[in-house]
């Protein structure tokens, strides 16, 4: 039985990416909140690219999985964007001698360009400075208030300027006569002011029960992290005085207060669904986040939704961080990896492939230029590209046809027994792995199949074959392998998969998930020879 533990089968798909903080150096809603040295970086980095590609692959998989679904009500959304409010952005804009909106426009465009270069298939790019989002946030605030979960009170506590949030006392300590966060050593300050409060304490046990009794958290190893994030027992301050935080959405009917940036940011998921008007889809089927923002997505967020009587997300998929040569990224070390530079060297498909094969969500992963180069040359060039080119040349396939054979020639049948077994298993195996978002395992499985296909092709030496029946059988098995593997690789490397399927002459309507089985293709003319998809990359 195939398990669907991450993305559920239902009439809609709604995949969300955390929105990336427009200060670029620190990503409040996406990545590396624990790396203080990234504040002054003005470009997206490899961590942003990984999160984005994870989301894109999840979305593409669900679209592929539902490609044969005749349900006319089926909808598919994939949202991503930028988080653009807060004091850090205001300060950065002042240093850049720009208005906050001008500064956000500039940084947001860099993320938009990155997503385009990565060939993302997102349906919505949201910015928290959009007027539609402001309307959604203020409506959501009014709903929480009318339901009795917001009140005004004097508040005091340790405040992290870096993270723009109040910190529980048990998470700070004194070092060198300064109060700092235990985890990151970032300074905190004691603040007393009158704020609006959200009755978070009323939802702590409800959220705990939701996490414990469902499989919402995935991979399951992060369930402990999610439960550990429920340490805050007090209510949550959800506004700041306008004099201290002017760059943000005003509290409805109280312009002296600005809505807390995390409440603002989390509502983006509602905004893209159509809220506060009729929602296209709800709830999200899979929300993908970095492990550093677990508390916000698995405590504050479900509590807000419970208070507003809205359905909770079906799955929250958590991933680790990226290091560079096993060292944390830092501007002072000069080891921050710009994904656009990696794409210049390795292509967008090469980078996607490396991130998804190297990236094990259950642990922190490490980027290496040499590993990236070796992996792309070994898998994409040698294992896939070379077999496509060698098997489709006119010298071997003079007719230019994708052969259709009723039964394999006896010698070929014997030589390809292991390969055929692997292909037969690939359909259900890949469905299971894709549903669990174990993309690196999908890749490993499919690359083993391609290696076996290369072995069989080399053993058969079709360039020397004079027996037409045997030659057709070898080409048939080779093409079927490339076809099935390419269909199953579409969510991971869509351009490479399309190139291979085009070369085999497989029409667009024959590239659905149901087509990823041996023997279901009727053959036809091969496509035009357009050379190689990706050249061998030199050091």
VOBA-261215 format. One line per field, with one value per residue (C-alpha): residue in three letters; x negated, y, z negated. Coordinates in pm, whole numbers, always signed. Example, Ala and Ser with C-alpha at 12.3 -4.5 7.8 and 13.67 -1.06 7.14 Angstrom:
// residues 2
res (Ala,Ser)
x (-1230,-1367)
y (-450,-106)
z (-780,-714)
***
This chain:
// residues 539
res (Unk,Unk,Unk,Unk,Unk,Unk,Unk,Unk,Unk,Unk,Unk,Unk,Unk,Unk,Unk,Unk,Unk,Unk,Unk,Unk,Unk,Unk,Unk,Unk,Unk,Unk,Unk,Unk,Unk,Unk,Unk,Unk,Unk,Unk,Unk,Unk,Unk,Unk,Unk,Unk,Unk,Unk,Unk,Unk,Unk,Unk,Unk,Unk,Unk,Unk,Unk,Unk,Unk,Unk,Unk,Unk,Unk,Unk,Unk,Unk,Unk,Unk,Unk,Unk,Unk,Unk,Unk,Unk,Unk,Unk,Unk,Unk,Unk,Unk,Unk,Unk,Unk,Unk,Unk,Unk,Unk,Unk,Unk,Unk,Unk,Unk,Unk,Unk,Unk,Unk,Unk,Unk,Unk,Unk,Unk,Unk,Unk,Unk,Unk,Unk,Unk,Unk,Unk,Unk,Unk,Unk,Unk,Unk,Unk,Unk,Unk,Unk,Unk,Unk,Unk,Unk,Unk,Unk,Unk,Unk,Unk,Unk,Unk,Unk,Unk,Unk,Unk,Unk,Unk,Unk,Unk,Unk,Unk,Unk,Unk,Unk,Unk,Unk,Unk,Unk,Unk,Unk,Unk,Unk,Unk,Unk,Unk,Unk,Unk,Unk,Unk,Unk,Unk,Unk,Unk,Unk,Unk,Unk,Unk,Unk,Unk,Unk,Unk,Unk,Unk,Unk,Unk,Unk,Unk,Unk,Unk,Unk,Unk,Unk,Unk,Unk,Unk,Unk,Unk,Unk,Unk,Unk,Unk,Unk,Unk,Unk,Unk,Unk,Unk,Unk,Unk,Unk,Unk,Unk,Unk,Unk,Unk,Unk,Unk,Unk,Unk,Unk,Unk,Unk,Unk,Unk,Unk,Unk,Unk,Unk,Unk,Unk,Unk,Unk,Unk,Unk,Unk,Unk,Unk,Unk,Unk,Unk,Unk,Unk,Unk,Unk,Unk,Unk,Unk,Unk,Unk,Unk,Unk,Unk,Unk,Unk,Unk,Unk,Unk,Unk,Unk,Unk,Unk,Unk,Unk,Unk,Unk,Unk,Unk,Unk,Unk,Unk,Unk,Unk,Unk,Unk,Unk,Unk,Unk,Unk,Unk,Unk,Unk,Unk,Unk,Unk,Unk,Unk,Unk,Unk,Unk,Unk,Unk,Unk,Unk,Unk,Unk,Unk,Unk,Unk,Unk,Unk,Unk,Unk,Unk,Unk,Unk,Unk,Unk,Unk,Unk,Unk,Unk,Unk,Unk,Unk,Unk,Unk,Unk,Unk,Unk,Unk,Unk,Unk,Unk,Unk,Unk,Unk,Unk,Unk,Unk,Unk,Unk,Unk,Unk,Unk,Unk,Unk,Unk,Unk,Unk,Unk,Unk,Unk,Unk,Unk,Unk,Unk,Unk,Unk,Unk,Unk,Unk,Unk,Unk,Unk,Unk,Unk,Unk,Unk,Unk,Unk,Unk,Unk,Unk,Unk,Unk,Unk,Unk,Unk,Unk,Unk,Unk,Unk,Unk,Unk,Unk,Unk,Unk,Unk,Unk,Unk,Unk,Unk,Unk,Unk,Unk,Unk,Unk,Unk,Unk,Unk,Unk,Unk,Unk,Unk,Unk,Unk,Unk,Unk,Unk,Unk,Unk,Unk,Unk,Unk,Unk,Unk,Unk,Unk,Unk,Unk,Unk,Unk,Unk,Unk,Unk,Unk,Unk,Unk,Unk,Unk,Unk,Unk,Unk,Unk,Unk,Unk,Unk,Unk,Unk,Unk,Unk,Unk,Unk,Unk,Unk,Unk,Unk,Unk,Unk,Unk,Unk,Unk,Unk,Unk,Unk,Unk,Unk,Unk,Unk,Unk,Unk,Unk,Unk,Unk,Unk,Unk,Unk,Unk,Unk,Unk,Unk,Unk,Unk,Unk,Unk,Unk,Unk,Unk,Unk,Unk,Unk,Unk,Unk,Unk,Unk,Unk,Unk,Unk,Unk,Unk,Unk,Unk,Unk,Unk,Unk,Unk,Unk,Unk,Unk,Unk,Unk,Unk,Unk,Unk,Unk,Unk,Unk,Unk,Unk,Unk,Unk,Unk,Unk,Unk,Unk,Unk,Unk,Unk,Unk,Unk,Unk,Unk,Unk,Unk,Unk,Unk,Unk,Unk,Unk,Unk,Unk,Unk,Unk,Unk,Unk,Unk,Unk,Unk,Unk,Unk,Unk,Unk,Unk,Unk,Unk,Unk,Unk,Unk,Unk,Unk,Unk,Unk,Unk,Unk,Unk,Unk,Unk,Unk,Unk,Unk,Unk,Unk,Unk,Unk,Unk,Unk,Unk)
x (+0,-134,-145,-69,-218,-300,-77,+274,+489,+785,+955,+703,+332,+207,-169,-317,-671,-771,-793,-1147,-1244,-1317,-1620,-1776,-2043,-1804,-1503,-1238,-998,-1226,-1579,-1893,-1738,-2024,-2301,-2357,-2637,-2401,-2229,-2414,-2391,-2179,-2140,-1937,-2156,-2161,-1924,-1650,-1703,-1671,-1345,-1203,-1300,-1157,-824,-830,-897,-614,-378,-488,-452,-95,-9,-165,+9,+344,+277,+531,+781,+1103,+1240,+1326,+1321,+958,+745,+372,+193,-172,-257,-590,-698,-858,-797,-849,-755,-948,-1207,-1503,-1375,-1306,-1661,-1811,-1614,-1744,-2102,-2035,-1887,-1560,-1203,-1104,-886,-1162,-1401,-1152,-1084,-1454,-1507,-1180,-1272,-1592,-1388,-1144,-1434,-1584,-1255,-1230,-1588,-1510,-1215,-962,-598,-442,-91,-118,-403,-290,-438,-321,-319,-37,+288,+481,+262,+312,+689,+656,+441,+676,+982,+811,+728,+1092,+1202,+966,+1086,+1457,+1406,+1268,+902,+742,+713,+498,+253,-76,-346,-704,-965,-1290,-1274,-1502,-1561,-1716,-1412,-1161,-979,-957,-1160,-1057,-1285,-1395,-1545,-1782,-2088,-2347,-2685,-2951,-2702,-2455,-2133,-2143,-1954,-2093,-2076,-2227,-2394,-2193,-2135,-1793,-1659,-1396,-1096,-780,-495,-121,-39,+248,+228,+347,+478,+217,+228,+579,+449,+129,+287,+506,+205,+10,+290,+306,-66,-67,+242,+194,-81,-91,-465,-694,-959,-846,-1182,-1076,-768,-982,-1110,-752,-643,-949,-846,-532,-730,-563,-285,-193,+17,-146,-204,-75,-133,-409,-383,-386,-672,-894,-766,-633,-690,-400,-23,+168,+396,+759,+911,+588,+322,+92,+13,-143,-49,-321,-525,-481,-101,-127,-361,-165,+157,-6,+110,+469,+424,+321,+619,+857,+926,+1118,+1336,+1427,+1121,+1007,+864,+818,+645,+289,+210,-160,-347,-725,-947,-1303,-1348,-1433,-1075,-900,-759,-586,-430,-348,-239,-141,+5,+238,+344,+437,+634,+814,+911,+1050,+1238,+1037,+911,+550,+286,+276,-102,-396,-716,-1033,-1384,-1732,-1985,-2257,-2624,-2913,-3182,-3030,-3079,-2802,-2762,-2906,-2995,-3308,-3423,-3331,-3156,-2800,-2686,-2489,-2253,-2267,-2643,-2600,-2344,-2588,-2829,-2599,-2271,-1939,-1859,-2200,-2150,-1797,-1928,-2216,-2005,-1739,-1982,-2220,-1941,-1819,-1543,-1607,-1951,-2163,-2321,-2644,-2707,-3033,-3133,-3333,-3052,-2802,-3024,-3092,-2726,-2601,-2867,-2815,-2434,-2293,-2564,-2702,-2412,-2116,-2241,-2489,-2239,-1980,-2232,-2395,-2067,-1887,-2159,-2078,-2375,-2196,-1831,-1820,-1440,-1412,-1125,-1040,-995,-695,-766,-520,-786,-1156,-1412,-1527,-1887,-1772,-1504,-1769,-2009,-1742,-1567,-1704,-1636,-1276,-1217,-1354,-1130,-825,-891,-970,-611,-484,-826,-850,-491,-568,-891,-740,-447,-692,-896,-1208,-1330,-1689,-1567,-1360,-1675,-1887,-1630,-1596,-1970,-2023,-1778,-1964,-2297,-2156,-2018,-2362,-2520,-2274,-2316,-2695,-2677,-2442,-2660,-2370,-2606,-2738,-2407,-2296,-1994,-1704,-1478,-1748,-1832,-1467,-1437,-1747,-1623,-1275,-1399,-1638,-1371,-1115,-1366,-1442,-1070,-956,-1247,-1196,-825,-907,-1182,-952,-893,-1268,-1431,-1145,-1366,-1586,-1282,-1116,-1432,-1448,-1077,-1094,-1385,-1183,-888,-656,-365,-267,+57,-140,-355,-115,-184,+29,-208,-510,-471,-642,-443,-176,-329,-248,-566,-608,-861,-1153,-1184,-1449,-1808,-1885,-2227,-2297,-2091,-2384,-2751,-3014,-3111,-3480,-3649)
y (+0,+341,+585,+952,+1102,+1448,+1561,+1430,+1314,+1547,+1782,+2060,+2122,+2421,+2428,+2725,+2850,+3070,+3425,+3559,+3864,+4159,+4261,+3968,+3929,+3786,+3581,+3612,+3386,+3156,+3072,+3136,+3330,+3190,+3342,+3700,+3773,+3761,+4093,+4304,+4061,+4209,+3894,+3575,+3280,+2904,+2845,+3045,+2845,+2513,+2606,+2737,+2425,+2197,+2380,+2376,+2003,+1935,+2141,+1986,+1639,+1706,+1842,+1534,+1303,+1462,+1479,+1204,+1339,+1425,+1625,+1963,+2121,+2031,+2341,+2385,+2676,+2735,+3058,+3223,+3582,+3841,+3961,+4338,+4498,+4557,+4783,+4606,+4684,+5042,+5080,+4915,+5147,+5450,+5330,+5276,+5629,+5492,+5488,+5155,+5072,+5154,+4939,+4650,+4681,+4640,+4341,+4171,+4187,+3993,+3712,+3722,+3696,+3406,+3217,+3275,+3153,+2841,+2772,+2776,+2709,+2921,+3049,+3340,+3576,+3767,+4078,+4189,+4548,+4457,+4639,+4311,+4166,+4468,+4420,+4052,+4126,+4392,+4172,+3883,+4112,+4220,+3855,+3765,+4070,+4007,+3645,+3778,+3683,+4031,+4268,+4569,+4556,+4688,+4444,+4396,+4144,+4075,+4187,+4071,+4346,+4085,+3856,+4136,+3944,+3912,+3626,+3411,+3461,+3097,+3151,+3434,+3450,+3698,+3701,+3968,+4188,+4169,+3972,+3756,+3470,+3136,+2986,+3263,+3505,+3787,+4078,+4137,+4437,+4480,+4671,+4794,+4935,+4914,+4660,+4455,+4097,+3771,+3504,+3250,+3078,+2950,+2751,+2597,+2266,+2257,+2304,+2044,+1792,+1871,+1805,+1491,+1323,+1395,+1342,+1713,+1742,+1578,+1440,+1290,+1359,+1725,+1653,+1688,+2024,+2136,+2033,+2199,+2525,+2539,+2677,+3017,+3002,+3372,+3558,+3702,+4070,+4126,+4498,+4753,+5124,+5316,+5533,+5222,+5034,+5268,+5045,+4803,+4764,+4980,+4819,+4874,+5175,+5244,+5411,+5448,+5076,+4863,+4498,+4254,+4152,+3779,+3802,+4013,+3762,+3447,+3586,+3581,+3221,+3337,+3628,+3407,+3178,+3468,+3573,+3774,+3716,+3364,+3143,+2945,+2669,+2611,+2475,+2441,+2080,+2125,+2416,+2396,+2575,+2583,+2440,+2784,+2909,+2609,+2805,+3055,+2797,+2528,+2739,+3093,+3006,+2719,+2921,+3217,+2989,+2818,+3159,+3259,+2927,+2836,+2490,+2405,+2306,+1937,+1906,+2119,+1991,+2100,+2098,+2163,+2432,+2450,+2485,+2546,+2280,+2189,+2545,+2796,+3065,+3398,+3718,+3752,+3410,+3498,+3163,+3275,+3102,+3307,+3072,+3285,+3234,+2859,+2858,+3046,+2754,+2456,+2571,+2603,+2235,+2138,+2341,+2206,+1853,+1900,+2065,+1796,+1503,+1644,+1779,+1543,+1737,+1549,+1704,+2004,+1972,+2102,+2277,+2211,+2342,+2027,+1795,+1985,+1960,+1590,+1504,+1686,+1535,+1186,+1178,+1433,+1421,+1067,+865,+1033,+1259,+1019,+733,+955,+1077,+740,+550,+795,+868,+778,+540,+308,+391,+437,+450,+724,+531,+449,+72,-110,-478,-745,-954,-909,-1110,-1397,-1278,-921,-1053,-1242,-946,-697,-906,-700,-370,-466,-561,-224,-42,-239,-137,+228,+347,+262,+315,+671,+753,+653,+852,+1159,+1157,+1159,+1434,+1219,+1360,+1253,+894,+935,+1051,+769,+512,+650,+693,+326,+236,+455,+299,-44,+74,+207,-124,-321,-83,-112,-489,-520,-306,-206,-16,-356,-544,-699,-887,-644,-814,-796,-433,-328,-501,-324,+15,-51,-132,+164,+410,+277,+324,+681,+755,+619,+776,+1112,+1121,+1047,+1312,+1591,+1746,+1748,+1846,+1960,+2095,+1787,+1559,+1759,+1742,+1362,+1315,+1553,+1355,+1035,+1204,+1159,+1401,+1629,+1442,+1121,+1250,+1202,+983,+702,+691,+610,+236,-10,-100,+171,+378,+298,+444,+669,+901,+1024,+1398,+1614,+1576,+1901,+1800,+1747,+1886,+1971,+1975,+1824,+2095,+2166,+2252)
z (+0,+97,-193,-138,-451,-328,-45,-76,+212,+240,+483,+443,+407,+210,+155,-29,-58,-351,-227,-228,-430,-202,-405,-214,-479,-735,-637,-904,-720,-536,-639,-840,-1127,-1330,-1120,-1238,-993,-695,-765,-512,-223,+56,+266,+214,+116,+167,-128,+43,+362,+179,+7,+334,+531,+260,+288,+666,+678,+431,+644,+974,+825,+718,+1061,+1223,+976,+1058,+1434,+1500,+1249,+1427,+1133,+1282,+935,+878,+814,+772,+601,+521,+341,+272,+218,-6,-361,-353,-683,-1004,-1165,-1006,-658,-754,-889,-581,-351,-539,-498,-126,-104,+34,-84,-244,+56,+305,+107,+96,+470,+539,+311,+404,+772,+693,+545,+834,+1079,+884,+896,+1270,+1320,+1115,+1346,+1062,+1146,+870,+932,+687,+598,+291,+133,-209,-82,+161,+84,+107,-167,-391,-357,-448,-755,-889,-827,-1004,-1298,-1324,-1321,-1606,-1795,-1742,-1855,-2182,-2143,-2137,-2430,-2518,-2804,-2934,-2833,-2937,-2833,-2654,-2292,-2011,-1758,-1529,-1527,-1590,-1860,-2237,-2385,-2688,-2987,-2983,-2636,-2740,-2959,-3074,-2897,-2947,-3131,-2840,-2801,-2490,-2325,-2441,-2092,-1878,-2125,-1971,-2213,-2365,-2549,-2819,-2688,-2858,-2652,-2594,-2320,-2191,-2313,-2158,-2397,-2292,-2630,-2552,-2255,-2387,-2486,-2175,-1948,-2146,-2099,-1726,-1685,-1900,-1757,-1386,-1133,-1046,-1118,-866,-871,-1200,-1368,-1385,-1594,-1907,-1782,-1722,-2071,-2224,-2056,-2274,-2568,-2576,-2833,-2835,-2583,-2271,-2201,-1848,-1803,-1850,-1913,-1586,-1715,-1743,-1438,-1172,-867,-879,-866,-1116,-1372,-1262,-1440,-1628,-1410,-1713,-1687,-1411,-1360,-1469,-1164,-1226,-1235,-918,-748,-833,-691,-345,-310,-355,-117,+177,+111,+182,-178,-294,+13,+128,+94,+398,+181,-190,-389,-257,-170,-244,-402,-366,-619,-753,-1102,-1245,-1206,-1361,-1655,-1431,-1199,-1454,-1750,-1656,-1315,-1420,-1724,-1502,-1270,-1559,-1694,-1354,-1314,-1004,-908,-992,-735,-646,-653,-764,-605,-786,-644,-779,-688,-429,-513,-274,-291,-629,-763,-839,-578,-683,-502,-715,-592,-235,-186,-113,+207,+458,+647,+961,+978,+938,+1220,+1444,+1399,+1355,+1525,+1341,+1393,+1260,+945,+892,+933,+691,+420,+435,+443,+182,-34,-306,-487,-810,-859,-770,-426,-278,+51,+230,+572,+647,+535,+747,+1054,+1002,+943,+1253,+1479,+1338,+1337,+1577,+1843,+1830,+1696,+1870,+2147,+2303,+2322,+2489,+2746,+2813,+2853,+3083,+3342,+3703,+3719,+3474,+3542,+3918,+3936,+3674,+3515,+3155,+3200,+3066,+3001,+2892,+2718,+2661,+2851,+2629,+2572,+2498,+2263,+2071,+2057,+1947,+1683,+1393,+1572,+1650,+1287,+1173,+1420,+1309,+947,+1025,+1059,+711,+551,+683,+588,+230,+218,+384,+144,-144,+26,+14,+345,+297,+274,+592,+770,+629,+740,+1093,+1141,+1050,+1326,+1574,+1476,+1541,+1876,+1970,+1871,+2085,+2379,+2366,+2329,+2629,+2858,+3086,+3317,+3425,+3425,+3756,+3622,+3673,+3416,+3151,+3237,+3213,+2876,+2740,+2861,+2727,+2377,+2385,+2500,+2254,+1972,+2077,+2124,+1787,+1597,+1771,+1685,+1322,+1319,+1441,+1096,+1022,+1353,+1578,+1857,+1883,+1871,+2147,+2360,+2331,+2402,+2697,+2839,+2811,+2982,+2681,+2714,+2423,+2355,+2305,+2018,+1727,+1426,+1568,+1868,+1649,+1700,+1931,+2242,+2235,+2516,+2878,+3026,+3328,+3486,+3280,+3228,+3389,+3279,+3096,+2969,+2601,+2317,+2094,+2181,+1954,+1707,+1671,+1343)
***
